[in-house]
Amino acid sequence: MTAPNGSIPAEEVRLAVPASLEYVRIVRLTTSAMASRLGFDVDEIENLRVAVDELSSTIVESAPSGELVVTISTTGSDFCVEGQAPIETGHPLELDQLTAQILNAVCDKYELRVADGAARFVCLRRLPTN
Amino acid sequence: MACAGSSTPTPRRRLEDQIGKLLREPIDEVVLDLSETGFLDSSGLRAILSAHRRLTESDRRLQLRAPSEAVTRLLEITGLTDHFTVEK
């Protein structure tokens, strides 16, 4: 979908799944479907699938109750996936070396933090220019 | 040994259990067939690394067979391609 001026109009998909590793697959599938719709190529979609899986799994493993709420959107020139799940106060988010290495390779930018009683992630990837 | 599905906890546990069983057998090499593994993440990769370590510690080998493009890519990203013997 392309706006008259050639840019991709802002759009947003939200989903909430149980904060369990079994449901991360749904987040992965939704992300890749949205990325495909926006014109990312196969390699880029695979990168996004891996990134969202790693970030969602990290959060779910640290906050294994409640819901993982994920918002997939376009913001300006970026494809943005944000996720959050409730976490106990003082519970650290652990990102091991292997996961960090993968995320550095597949994301343009990512962020993982605990704020306001929730573990949160943001993953950004530049939208395809066509 | 085939490793199908994605790297959710169940296949990972199955892999760990299978490696545990194979370690009790008089074998020299384990071939892990990844042709049906459509997606692998860091936790799945850690399970394979753990299997590799357990087998190597008992003087056995682990070979990866027919990894999909996605799995091959993850091995490349993490610099682990040369860590394993890979059969295309």
Backbone of each chain as ProteinMPNN parsed JSONL, in Angstrom:
{"seq_chain_A": "MTAPNGSIPAEEVRLAVPASLEYVRIVRLTTSAMASRLGFDVDEIENLRVAVDELSSTIVESAPSGELVVTISTTGSDFCVEGQAPIETGHPLELDQLTAQILNAVCDKYELRVADGAARFVCLRRLPTN", "coords_chain_A": {"N_chain_A": [[0.848, -1.194, 0.0], [0.661, 2.132, -0.912], [0.94, 5.56, -0.303], [-0.344, 8.576, -1.945], [1.849, 10.34, -2.152], [3.937, 8.65, -2.317], [4.975, 7.585, 0.024], [4.74, 5.155, 2.708], [1.707, 4.827, 4.336], [0.97, 5.517, 7.813], [0.339, 2.785, 9.921], [-1.103, 0.341, 12.133], [-0.884, -2.588, 14.067], [-2.192, -4.477, 16.678], [-1.61, -6.918, 19.17], [-2.439, -9.262, 21.723], [-1.122, -11.751, 23.682], [-0.921, -14.747, 25.703], [1.685, -14.536, 28.125], [3.833, -16.492, 27.318], [6.219, -18.839, 26.127], [5.214, -20.504, 24.174], [3.473, -18.96, 22.728], [4.927, -17.067, 21.451], [5.459, -17.608, 18.866], [3.182, -16.779, 17.49], [3.427, -14.035, 17.602], [5.701, -13.742, 16.096], [4.837, -14.702, 13.602], [2.829, -12.843, 12.985], [4.305, -10.513, 12.837], [5.986, -11.087, 10.649], [4.093, -11.321, 8.644], [3.062, -8.758, 8.515], [5.383, -7.344, 7.839], [5.889, -8.422, 5.349], [3.692, -7.507, 3.959], [4.349, -4.841, 3.863], [6.383, -4.736, 2.094], [8.984, -5.64, 2.631], [11.926, -7.538, 1.877], [12.694, -11.097, 1.52], [14.945, -11.794, 3.129], [15.037, -9.642, 4.898], [12.623, -9.935, 6.203], [13.07, -12.324, 7.489], [15.093, -11.502, 9.219], [13.608, -9.775, 10.851], [11.81, -11.552, 11.964], [13.496, -13.148, 13.495], [14.531, -11.204, 15.247], [12.232, -10.276, 16.637], [11.401, -12.629, 17.811], [13.573, -13.191, 19.548], [13.519, -10.948, 21.263], [10.883, -11.001, 22.294], [10.917, -13.524, 23.523], [12.862, -13.143, 25.472], [11.596, -11.309, 27.135], [9.292, -12.726, 27.911], [10.414, -14.886, 29.26], [11.36, -13.605, 31.451], [9.136, -12.549, 32.562], [6.946, -14.419, 33.259], [4.063, -14.447, 33.363], [0.697, -13.226, 32.986], [-0.032, -11.033, 30.212], [1.519, -10.747, 27.019], [1.813, -7.92, 25.297], [1.783, -6.71, 22.094], [2.711, -4.285, 19.75], [2.668, -3.518, 16.415], [3.917, -1.379, 14.108], [4.117, 1.37, 11.727], [6.322, 4.019, 11.728], [7.01, 7.048, 10.611], [9.869, 6.655, 8.827], [10.341, 4.138, 9.672], [9.858, 0.677, 10.518], [8.258, -0.59, 13.24], [8.347, -2.558, 16.098], [6.872, -3.092, 19.131], [6.854, -4.363, 22.42], [5.374, -5.528, 25.479], [5.238, -6.765, 28.848], [3.884, -7.563, 32.062], [6.02, -7.323, 34.931], [7.686, -8.452, 37.869], [8.616, -6.15, 40.432], [11.963, -5.125, 40.536], [12.894, -7.328, 39.251], [15.368, -8.439, 37.148], [16.128, -7.894, 33.643], [17.507, -10.212, 31.623], [19.982, -10.412, 29.222], [21.682, -12.485, 27.282], [24.996, -13.13, 25.901], [24.925, -14.407, 23.389], [22.307, -13.918, 22.479], [22.385, -11.115, 22.38], [24.281, -10.761, 20.405], [22.97, -11.791, 18.181], [20.773, -10.027, 18.027], [22.08, -7.599, 17.538], [22.902, -8.069, 14.98], [20.57, -8.353, 13.468], [18.767, -6.244, 13.905], [18.093, -2.796, 13.212], [17.947, -1.07, 15.262], [17.485, -1.616, 18.708], [15.773, -1.934, 21.854], [15.651, -2.748, 25.245], [14.054, -2.929, 28.249], [13.135, -2.331, 31.718], [10.317, -0.797, 32.954], [7.978, 1.05, 34.813], [6.708, -1.185, 36.041], [6.684, -3.037, 34.011], [8.185, -5.208, 31.593], [9.793, -4.203, 28.696], [10.13, -4.036, 25.139], [11.583, -2.603, 22.201], [11.839, -2.667, 18.731], [13.407, -1.614, 15.874], [13.305, -1.205, 12.366], [14.405, -0.064, 9.311], [12.073, 1.094, 6.912], [11.375, -0.425, 3.722], [12.527, 1.209, 0.762], [11.82, 0.942, -1.861]], "CA_chain_A": [[0.0, 0.0, 0.0], [1.492, 3.33, -1.011], [0.19, 6.807, -0.307], [-0.12, 9.328, -3.185], [3.182, 10.958, -2.211], [4.953, 7.6, -2.424], [5.368, 7.019, 1.315], [3.806, 4.163, 3.237], [0.956, 5.488, 5.393], [1.107, 4.915, 9.139], [-0.655, 1.783, 10.259], [-0.758, -0.285, 13.397], [-1.545, -3.842, 14.428], [-1.915, -4.805, 18.083], [-2.079, -8.226, 19.601], [-2.122, -9.633, 23.103], [-1.073, -13.214, 23.815], [-0.396, -15.125, 27.015], [3.148, -14.378, 28.207], [4.383, -17.842, 27.344], [7.036, -19.081, 24.926], [4.409, -21.176, 23.153], [2.725, -17.963, 21.955], [5.84, -16.155, 20.751], [5.321, -17.941, 17.444], [2.114, -15.952, 16.922], [4.005, -12.697, 17.435], [6.644, -13.876, 14.977], [4.06, -14.835, 12.363], [2.144, -11.57, 12.716], [5.344, -9.561, 12.427], [6.451, -11.375, 9.287], [2.99, -11.021, 7.725], [3.014, -7.287, 8.377], [6.593, -6.93, 7.111], [5.696, -8.836, 3.957], [2.71, -6.569, 3.4], [4.981, -3.532, 3.674], [7.35, -4.803, 1.005], [10.324, -6.109, 3.001], [12.295, -8.753, 1.14], [12.709, -12.336, 2.314], [15.997, -11.725, 4.145], [14.645, -8.654, 5.908], [11.534, -10.537, 6.981], [13.71, -13.309, 8.36], [15.75, -10.728, 10.283], [12.594, -9.284, 11.779], [11.284, -12.73, 12.667], [14.488, -13.531, 14.509], [14.613, -10.138, 16.247], [11.023, -10.262, 17.471], [11.434, -13.859, 18.607], [14.557, -13.055, 20.627], [13.066, -9.935, 22.224], [9.68, -11.499, 22.965], [11.291, -14.64, 24.395], [13.58, -12.585, 26.627], [10.601, -10.71, 28.033], [8.407, -13.775, 28.432], [11.165, -15.689, 30.226], [11.546, -12.797, 32.654], [7.814, -12.174, 33.075], [6.142, -15.547, 32.771], [2.631, -14.446, 33.698], [0.007, -12.103, 32.357], [-0.087, -10.978, 28.757], [2.515, -10.023, 26.223], [1.076, -7.048, 24.37], [2.72, -6.304, 21.039], [2.21, -3.324, 18.764], [3.495, -3.487, 15.21], [3.465, -0.159, 13.433], [5.083, 2.121, 10.939], [6.463, 5.371, 12.261], [7.923, 7.766, 9.717], [10.567, 5.789, 7.879], [10.695, 2.893, 10.357], [8.943, -0.389, 10.936], [8.509, -0.626, 14.675], [7.645, -3.579, 16.884], [7.028, -2.844, 20.561], [6.181, -5.373, 23.224], [5.507, -5.362, 26.926], [4.551, -7.72, 29.73], [4.118, -7.176, 33.458], [7.167, -7.974, 35.561], [7.793, -8.12, 39.295], [9.577, -5.089, 40.705], [13.319, -5.575, 40.881], [13.287, -8.487, 38.444], [16.199, -7.931, 36.05], [16.004, -8.48, 32.306], [18.833, -10.727, 31.292], [20.254, -10.591, 27.798], [23.002, -13.12, 27.222], [25.878, -12.693, 24.823], [24.469, -14.969, 22.117], [21.11, -13.165, 22.08], [22.811, -9.754, 22.025], [24.991, -10.865, 19.123], [21.938, -11.973, 17.144], [19.991, -8.789, 17.906], [22.914, -6.581, 16.891], [23.013, -8.39, 13.554], [19.294, -8.342, 12.729], [17.976, -5.025, 14.129], [18.76, -1.508, 13.038], [18.03, -0.527, 16.611], [16.556, -2.26, 19.635], [15.869, -1.479, 23.237], [15.038, -3.706, 26.161], [14.176, -2.3, 29.564], [12.029, -2.485, 32.651], [9.808, 0.512, 33.355], [6.581, 1.096, 35.271], [6.186, -2.522, 36.316], [6.593, -3.87, 32.803], [9.367, -5.403, 30.76], [9.416, -3.658, 27.39], [11.129, -4.005, 24.072], [11.304, -1.888, 20.956], [12.724, -3.082, 17.65], [13.196, -0.752, 14.7], [13.956, -1.578, 11.109], [14.051, 0.949, 8.313], [11.117, 0.614, 5.903], [11.95, -0.491, 2.377], [12.295, 2.441, 0.001], [11.342, 0.577, -3.203]], "C_chain_A": [[0.887, 1.249, 0.0], [0.599, 4.564, -1.081], [0.506, 7.579, -1.581], [1.272, 9.949, -3.273], [4.301, 9.926, -2.229], [5.362, 6.988, -1.111], [4.34, 5.985, 1.769], [3.038, 4.811, 4.388], [1.096, 4.753, 6.718], [0.001, 3.892, 9.352], [-0.168, 1.025, 11.476], [-1.551, -1.572, 13.597], [-1.19, -4.128, 15.879], [-2.389, -6.215, 18.385], [-1.641, -8.482, 21.031], [-2.197, -11.146, 23.195], [-0.619, -13.547, 25.229], [1.132, -15.017, 27.017], [3.786, -15.746, 28.404], [5.137, -18.078, 26.037], [6.239, -19.729, 23.802], [3.697, -20.171, 22.237], [3.616, -16.975, 21.209], [5.762, -16.381, 19.248], [4.259, -17.066, 16.756], [2.622, -14.531, 16.673], [4.93, -12.68, 16.217], [5.89, -13.902, 13.635], [3.378, -13.525, 11.981], [3.142, -10.534, 12.215], [5.77, -9.822, 10.981], [5.354, -11.094, 8.266], [2.916, -9.518, 7.449], [4.221, -6.791, 7.559], [6.469, -7.27, 5.625], [4.75, -7.861, 3.25], [3.35, -5.226, 3.058], [6.128, -3.571, 2.67], [8.771, -5.178, 1.388], [10.648, -7.366, 2.193], [12.463, -9.933, 2.105], [13.757, -12.286, 3.443], [15.629, -10.765, 5.275], [13.537, -9.216, 6.804], [12.11, -11.56, 7.956], [14.418, -12.604, 9.52], [14.739, -10.275, 11.331], [11.994, -10.417, 12.61], [12.216, -13.12, 13.811], [14.515, -12.485, 15.631], [13.429, -10.178, 17.207], [10.959, -11.515, 18.351], [12.376, -13.701, 19.801], [14.056, -12.079, 21.706], [11.834, -10.42, 22.994], [10.039, -12.618, 23.944], [12.003, -14.138, 25.645], [12.594, -12.019, 27.64], [9.748, -11.788, 28.69], [9.14, -14.62, 29.49], [11.392, -14.924, 31.524], [10.217, -12.454, 33.311], [6.804, -13.246, 32.684], [4.693, -15.586, 33.254], [1.998, -13.24, 33.027], [0.061, -12.187, 30.851], [1.13, -10.289, 28.175], [1.713, -9.229, 25.201], [2.07, -6.48, 23.354], [2.027, -5.355, 20.068], [3.189, -3.275, 17.6], [3.014, -2.306, 14.385], [4.535, 0.401, 12.51], [5.115, 3.525, 11.517], [7.48, 6.101, 11.395], [8.561, 6.805, 8.735], [10.902, 4.435, 8.485], [9.517, 1.942, 10.524], [9.271, -0.622, 12.406], [7.69, -1.743, 15.333], [7.941, -3.295, 18.354], [6.288, -3.929, 21.324], [6.341, -5.073, 24.693], [4.717, -6.414, 27.67], [4.843, -7.318, 31.16], [5.277, -7.962, 34.06], [7.214, -7.552, 37.028], [8.863, -7.054, 39.491], [10.929, -5.685, 41.094], [13.784, -6.781, 40.087], [14.128, -7.996, 37.259], [15.872, -8.604, 34.715], [17.388, -8.947, 31.894], [18.956, -10.985, 29.795], [21.634, -11.218, 27.676], [23.742, -12.726, 25.944], [25.395, -13.169, 23.441], [23.259, -14.192, 21.578], [21.491, -11.757, 21.623], [23.495, -9.747, 20.655], [23.99, -10.978, 17.965], [21.174, -10.66, 16.931], [20.793, -7.689, 17.219], [23.015, -6.812, 15.385], [21.697, -8.182, 12.802], [18.431, -7.09, 12.93], [18.78, -3.808, 13.698], [18.968, -0.893, 14.415], [17.078, -1.327, 17.497], [16.796, -1.739, 21.044], [15.114, -2.48, 24.092], [15.169, -3.115, 27.551], [12.982, -2.65, 30.44], [11.599, -1.089, 33.073], [8.347, 0.38, 33.748], [5.976, -0.293, 35.436], [6.046, -3.424, 35.11], [7.97, -4.019, 32.154], [8.959, -5.001, 29.349], [10.533, -3.841, 26.375], [10.635, -3.142, 22.917], [12.311, -2.383, 19.925], [12.4, -2.234, 16.42], [13.95, -1.287, 13.494], [13.488, -0.581, 10.058], [13.111, 0.362, 7.258], [11.783, 0.534, 4.534], [11.592, 0.759, 1.576], [11.685, 2.179, -1.366], [12.072, 1.385, -4.271]], "O_chain_A": [[1.771, 1.381, 0.846], [-0.376, 4.598, -1.832], [1.504, 7.291, -2.241], [1.819, 10.069, -4.369], [5.478, 10.281, -2.164], [6.039, 5.96, -1.106], [3.214, 5.95, 1.273], [3.658, 5.301, 5.331], [1.31, 3.541, 6.755], [-1.151, 4.132, 8.99], [1.015, 1.055, 11.815], [-2.75, -1.622, 13.322], [-0.026, -4.035, 16.268], [-3.44, -6.647, 17.911], [-0.61, -7.985, 21.484], [-3.205, -11.752, 22.833], [0.004, -12.714, 25.888], [1.788, -15.363, 26.034], [4.216, -16.104, 29.5], [4.745, -17.582, 24.98], [6.541, -19.534, 22.625], [3.359, -20.499, 21.1], [3.132, -16.15, 20.434], [5.971, -15.46, 18.458], [4.416, -16.667, 15.602], [2.29, -13.908, 15.665], [4.935, -11.737, 15.426], [6.259, -13.219, 12.68], [3.351, -13.144, 10.81], [2.858, -9.776, 11.287], [5.899, -8.89, 10.187], [5.644, -10.676, 7.145], [2.735, -9.079, 6.313], [4.082, -5.924, 6.697], [6.891, -6.501, 4.761], [4.979, -7.453, 2.111], [2.956, -4.56, 2.101], [6.773, -2.552, 2.424], [9.681, -5.054, 0.567], [9.761, -8.156, 1.868], [12.386, -9.783, 3.324], [13.48, -12.689, 4.573], [15.876, -11.041, 6.449], [13.529, -8.991, 8.014], [11.684, -11.643, 9.108], [14.348, -13.055, 10.664], [14.98, -10.377, 12.534], [11.711, -10.256, 13.797], [11.782, -13.384, 14.932], [14.519, -12.831, 16.813], [13.596, -10.123, 18.426], [10.513, -11.456, 19.497], [12.018, -14.037, 20.929], [14.158, -12.353, 22.902], [11.761, -10.262, 24.212], [9.525, -12.657, 25.062], [11.776, -14.645, 26.744], [12.737, -12.221, 28.846], [9.516, -11.752, 29.898], [8.546, -15.018, 30.492], [11.594, -15.529, 32.577], [10.179, -12.105, 34.491], [5.913, -13.001, 31.871], [4.162, -16.664, 33.523], [2.697, -12.342, 32.556], [0.185, -13.27, 30.279], [1.691, -9.369, 28.769], [1.025, -9.796, 24.353], [3.064, -5.853, 23.719], [0.903, -5.6, 19.628], [4.38, -3.023, 17.779], [1.844, -2.238, 14.008], [5.687, -0.033, 12.515], [4.077, 4.139, 11.763], [8.673, 5.801, 11.443], [7.875, 6.208, 7.906], [11.656, 3.661, 7.895], [8.362, 2.349, 10.652], [10.43, -0.826, 12.766], [6.48, -1.84, 15.13], [9.097, -3.259, 18.773], [5.212, -4.361, 20.912], [7.314, -4.445, 25.11], [3.681, -6.893, 27.207], [5.917, -6.792, 31.454], [5.484, -9.13, 33.73], [6.83, -6.436, 37.378], [9.886, -7.052, 38.807], [11.008, -6.628, 41.881], [14.928, -7.215, 40.224], [13.639, -7.211, 36.447], [15.4, -9.74, 34.676], [18.327, -8.154, 31.829], [18.14, -11.684, 29.195], [22.643, -10.562, 27.935], [23.193, -12.086, 25.046], [25.453, -12.426, 22.461], [23.192, -13.857, 20.396], [20.989, -11.266, 20.612], [23.299, -8.832, 19.855], [24.147, -10.346, 16.92], [20.957, -10.238, 15.795], [20.251, -6.933, 16.412], [23.189, -5.869, 14.612], [21.715, -7.865, 11.612], [17.46, -6.894, 12.199], [20.006, -3.794, 13.809], [20.0, -0.286, 14.702], [15.978, -1.675, 17.067], [17.849, -1.193, 21.371], [14.065, -2.99, 23.697], [16.28, -2.825, 27.995], [11.973, -3.183, 29.978], [12.427, -0.286, 33.502], [7.577, -0.32, 33.092], [4.847, -0.536, 35.009], [5.374, -4.454, 35.168], [8.792, -3.103, 32.162], [7.905, -5.408, 28.862], [11.717, -3.803, 26.709], [9.434, -2.981, 22.698], [13.5, -2.503, 20.219], [11.249, -2.158, 15.99], [15.082, -1.757, 13.601], [12.295, -0.299, 9.947], [13.337, -0.745, 6.771], [12.661, 1.34, 4.222], [10.49, 1.295, 1.699], [11.1, 3.078, -1.97], [11.807, 1.218, -5.461]]}, "seq_chain_B": "MACAGSSTPTPRRRLEDQIGKLLREPIDEVVLDLSETGFLDSSGLRAILSAHRRLTESDRRLQLRAPSEAVTRLLEITGLTDHFTVEK", "coords_chain_B": {"N_chain_B": [[19.19, -38.516, 13.997], [16.314, -36.625, 14.137], [15.373, -33.192, 14.159], [12.701, -31.557, 14.449], [10.282, -28.891, 13.824], [9.893, -25.74, 15.605], [12.04, -23.785, 17.772], [10.795, -24.169, 20.403], [10.13, -24.805, 23.938], [9.475, -27.594, 24.135], [10.556, -29.198, 21.833], [13.232, -28.599, 22.39], [13.717, -29.714, 24.898], [13.277, -32.356, 24.203], [15.409, -32.804, 22.492], [17.55, -32.533, 24.292], [16.985, -34.682, 25.994], [17.184, -36.823, 24.202], [19.887, -36.686, 23.497], [20.99, -37.25, 25.951], [20.207, -39.95, 26.174], [21.542, -41.053, 23.958], [24.142, -40.713, 24.737], [24.569, -42.821, 26.332], [24.854, -44.893, 24.659], [26.908, -47.057, 22.549], [28.26, -45.269, 20.487], [29.873, -43.286, 17.927], [29.291, -40.983, 16.656], [26.83, -38.433, 16.296], [24.221, -37.546, 14.197], [22.482, -34.749, 13.498], [19.509, -34.128, 12.131], [18.394, -31.412, 10.503], [16.602, -30.718, 8.607], [13.872, -30.368, 8.769], [13.593, -28.277, 10.448], [12.297, -25.327, 10.673], [12.642, -22.914, 11.892], [14.95, -21.39, 14.036], [16.027, -20.249, 17.146], [17.97, -18.322, 19.561], [17.794, -19.861, 21.869], [17.294, -22.43, 20.932], [19.618, -22.789, 19.541], [21.42, -22.727, 21.618], [20.74, -25.123, 22.826], [21.642, -26.93, 20.906], [24.336, -26.296, 20.963], [24.907, -27.101, 23.543], [24.42, -29.843, 23.309], [26.44, -30.479, 21.527], [28.668, -29.887, 23.106], [28.364, -31.761, 25.207], [28.609, -34.153, 23.811], [31.15, -33.908, 22.678], [32.727, -33.811, 24.941], [32.679, -36.437, 25.669], [34.199, -37.611, 23.788], [32.892, -37.849, 21.292], [31.214, -37.108, 18.193], [29.293, -34.409, 16.787], [27.193, -33.917, 14.11], [25.672, -31.678, 11.867], [22.9, -31.954, 9.811], [21.64, -30.972, 6.662], [20.75, -28.194, 7.208], [18.234, -25.655, 7.219], [17.791, -22.646, 5.229], [17.3, -20.551, 6.986], [18.312, -21.515, 9.393], [20.977, -21.889, 8.703], [21.676, -19.27, 8.288], [21.449, -18.187, 10.854], [23.523, -19.52, 12.103], [25.614, -18.376, 10.74], [25.379, -15.66, 11.449], [25.982, -15.78, 14.149], [28.521, -16.604, 14.08], [29.1, -19.29, 14.197], [29.313, -21.187, 12.268], [31.666, -22.573, 11.555], [32.053, -23.962, 13.805], [30.642, -26.279, 13.91], [30.332, -29.47, 12.247], [28.96, -29.489, 9.164], [26.626, -31.003, 7.12], [25.465, -30.675, 3.953]], "CA_chain_B": [[18.185, -37.953, 14.869], [15.675, -35.481, 13.481], [14.973, -32.108, 15.051], [11.668, -30.858, 13.681], [9.537, -27.845, 14.508], [10.668, -24.558, 15.947], [12.775, -23.995, 19.017], [10.02, -23.969, 21.618], [10.716, -25.64, 24.981], [9.282, -29.038, 23.971], [11.629, -29.81, 21.033], [14.541, -28.425, 23.039], [13.816, -30.753, 25.946], [13.373, -33.632, 23.508], [16.795, -32.906, 22.021], [18.406, -32.789, 25.457], [16.713, -36.058, 26.454], [17.736, -37.759, 23.213], [21.353, -36.666, 23.628], [21.268, -37.999, 27.182], [20.067, -41.385, 25.874], [22.603, -41.448, 23.02], [25.429, -40.752, 25.447], [24.693, -44.139, 26.978], [25.017, -45.878, 23.583], [28.275, -47.137, 22.029], [28.306, -44.63, 19.167], [30.95, -42.303, 17.777], [28.829, -39.738, 16.045], [25.393, -38.173, 16.227], [23.862, -36.654, 13.094], [21.231, -34.055, 13.817], [18.849, -33.753, 10.877], [17.686, -30.137, 10.702], [15.877, -30.386, 7.376], [12.498, -29.976, 9.092], [13.618, -27.177, 11.419], [12.049, -24.116, 9.895], [13.05, -21.712, 12.619], [15.822, -21.659, 15.186], [16.436, -19.02, 17.817], [19.169, -18.485, 20.392], [17.627, -20.943, 22.849], [17.495, -23.675, 20.188], [21.047, -22.86, 19.236], [22.094, -23.093, 22.878], [20.508, -26.565, 23.036], [22.553, -27.642, 20.001], [25.694, -26.092, 21.503], [25.016, -27.953, 24.735], [24.539, -31.22, 22.81], [27.794, -30.573, 20.955], [29.623, -29.921, 24.228], [28.227, -33.046, 25.928], [29.151, -35.231, 22.971], [32.6, -33.712, 22.531], [33.358, -34.169, 26.22], [32.826, -37.897, 25.758], [34.94, -38.013, 22.575], [32.005, -38.173, 20.17], [31.042, -35.963, 17.287], [27.938, -34.013, 16.39], [27.136, -33.377, 12.747], [24.372, -31.099, 11.516], [22.541, -32.33, 8.443], [20.626, -30.255, 5.886], [20.097, -27.053, 7.874], [17.488, -24.765, 6.314], [18.448, -21.356, 5.003], [17.169, -19.748, 8.209], [19.239, -22.051, 10.397], [22.327, -21.574, 8.215], [21.868, -17.835, 8.497], [21.677, -17.962, 12.287], [24.882, -20.005, 12.385], [26.544, -17.375, 10.195], [25.27, -14.446, 12.275], [26.619, -15.999, 15.45], [29.902, -17.032, 13.857], [29.238, -20.681, 14.639], [29.328, -22.097, 11.114], [32.847, -23.427, 11.6], [32.046, -24.673, 15.087], [30.0, -27.572, 13.674], [30.459, -30.131, 10.952], [27.641, -29.342, 8.532], [26.424, -31.766, 5.881], [24.384, -29.999, 3.213]], "C_chain_B": [[17.615, -36.7, 14.203], [15.247, -34.456, 14.511], [13.973, -31.251, 14.28], [11.014, -29.767, 14.512], [10.406, -26.646, 14.799], [11.271, -24.768, 17.324], [11.968, -23.583, 20.238], [10.544, -24.933, 22.677], [10.587, -27.133, 24.728], [10.342, -29.682, 23.071], [12.999, -29.688, 21.661], [14.757, -29.498, 24.095], [14.001, -32.12, 25.309], [14.811, -33.856, 23.019], [17.724, -33.241, 23.19], [18.229, -34.216, 25.959], [17.348, -37.074, 25.51], [19.254, -37.834, 23.311], [21.757, -37.453, 24.878], [21.225, -39.504, 26.944], [21.221, -41.858, 24.991], [23.97, -41.523, 23.69], [25.645, -42.092, 26.14], [24.908, -45.244, 25.941], [26.465, -45.893, 23.08], [28.364, -46.566, 20.607], [29.416, -43.583, 19.139], [30.44, -40.941, 17.335], [27.305, -39.646, 16.094], [25.166, -37.207, 15.074], [22.497, -36.044, 13.421], [20.621, -33.53, 12.518], [17.984, -32.514, 11.104], [16.825, -29.757, 9.497], [14.44, -29.944, 7.642], [12.442, -28.845, 10.118], [13.502, -25.858, 10.664], [12.521, -22.857, 10.574], [13.884, -22.115, 13.823], [16.161, -20.322, 15.829], [17.605, -19.32, 18.752], [19.012, -19.632, 21.387], [17.792, -22.31, 22.173], [18.967, -23.887, 19.876], [21.838, -23.253, 20.485], [21.934, -24.589, 23.155], [21.446, -27.383, 22.153], [23.994, -27.498, 20.491], [25.932, -26.986, 22.712], [25.192, -29.417, 24.324], [25.947, -31.457, 22.27], [28.833, -30.708, 22.082], [29.579, -31.275, 24.939], [28.834, -34.187, 25.123], [30.675, -35.124, 22.855], [33.334, -34.123, 23.81], [33.527, -35.684, 26.379], [33.403, -38.458, 24.442], [34.034, -38.496, 21.442], [31.803, -36.906, 19.347], [29.558, -35.67, 17.061], [28.023, -33.419, 14.993], [25.742, -32.828, 12.5], [24.079, -31.417, 10.053], [21.432, -31.435, 7.884], [19.95, -29.099, 6.63], [19.387, -26.167, 6.842], [18.269, -23.461, 6.156], [18.436, -20.508, 6.276], [18.159, -20.207, 9.274], [20.685, -21.724, 9.993], [22.665, -20.113, 8.498], [22.17, -17.522, 9.961], [23.088, -18.421, 12.682], [25.907, -18.98, 11.889], [26.565, -16.12, 11.076], [26.066, -14.601, 13.568], [28.063, -16.489, 15.315], [30.147, -18.48, 14.24], [29.303, -21.684, 13.484], [30.499, -23.081, 11.2], [32.931, -24.255, 12.883], [31.52, -26.1, 14.902], [30.441, -28.168, 12.336], [29.07, -30.114, 10.339], [27.615, -30.139, 7.225], [25.235, -31.171, 5.166], [23.32, -30.983, 2.737]], "O_chain_B": [[18.361, -35.826, 13.763], [14.81, -34.808, 15.606], [14.355, -30.336, 13.55], [11.165, -29.717, 15.733], [11.527, -26.544, 14.3], [11.045, -25.795, 17.965], [12.409, -22.742, 21.021], [11.34, -25.811, 22.346], [11.5, -27.885, 25.07], [10.985, -30.639, 23.503], [13.843, -30.567, 21.49], [15.823, -30.107, 24.181], [14.774, -32.944, 25.796], [15.351, -34.957, 23.123], [18.575, -34.123, 23.084], [19.203, -34.882, 26.309], [17.962, -38.05, 25.943], [19.837, -38.914, 23.221], [22.724, -38.214, 24.868], [22.076, -40.247, 27.434], [21.806, -42.915, 25.228], [24.841, -42.287, 23.275], [26.771, -42.448, 26.489], [25.121, -46.401, 26.304], [27.168, -44.886, 23.166], [28.525, -47.314, 19.643], [29.839, -43.068, 20.173], [31.05, -39.904, 17.593], [26.596, -40.643, 15.953], [25.832, -36.176, 14.978], [21.503, -36.75, 13.592], [21.149, -32.61, 11.892], [16.974, -32.565, 11.806], [16.375, -28.617, 9.381], [13.853, -29.225, 6.833], [11.365, -28.497, 10.602], [14.471, -25.351, 10.099], [12.774, -21.845, 9.919], [13.556, -23.065, 14.535], [16.537, -19.373, 15.141], [18.159, -20.419, 18.742], [19.99, -20.304, 21.715], [18.357, -23.234, 22.759], [19.486, -25.001, 19.938], [22.801, -24.015, 20.409], [22.854, -25.243, 23.647], [21.984, -28.402, 22.587], [24.774, -28.449, 20.442], [27.012, -27.552, 22.884], [25.999, -30.142, 24.905], [26.561, -32.493, 22.523], [29.746, -31.531, 22.011], [30.619, -31.863, 25.236], [29.488, -35.072, 25.673], [31.388, -36.125, 22.925], [34.418, -34.704, 23.762], [34.393, -36.152, 27.118], [33.137, -39.595, 24.05], [34.372, -39.437, 20.723], [32.17, -35.802, 19.751], [28.704, -36.554, 17.133], [28.83, -32.527, 14.733], [24.748, -33.445, 12.882], [24.907, -31.178, 9.174], [20.426, -31.179, 8.545], [18.722, -29.028, 6.68], [19.885, -25.961, 5.736], [19.258, -23.213, 6.845], [19.416, -19.84, 6.604], [18.766, -19.391, 9.968], [21.504, -21.336, 10.827], [23.782, -19.775, 8.89], [23.034, -16.7, 10.267], [23.754, -17.781, 13.497], [26.931, -18.747, 12.532], [27.628, -15.591, 11.401], [26.734, -13.67, 14.019], [28.737, -16.753, 16.311], [31.271, -18.858, 14.569], [29.342, -22.893, 13.71], [30.336, -24.275, 10.948], [33.782, -25.135, 13.015], [31.898, -27.011, 15.638], [30.865, -27.455, 11.426], [28.12, -30.652, 10.909], [28.466, -29.968, 6.352], [24.124, -31.158, 5.697], [22.345, -30.58, 2.101]]}, "name": "protein", "num_of_chains": 2, "seq": "MTAPNGSIPAEEVRLAVPASLEYVRIVRLTTSAMASRLGFDVDEIENLRVAVDELSSTIVESAPSGELVVTISTTGSDFCVEGQAPIETGHPLELDQLTAQILNAVCDKYELRVADGAARFVCLRRLPTNMACAGSSTPTPRRRLEDQIGKLLREPIDEVVLDLSETGFLDSSGLRAILSAHRRLTESDRRLQLRAPSEAVTRLLEITGLTDHFTVEK"}
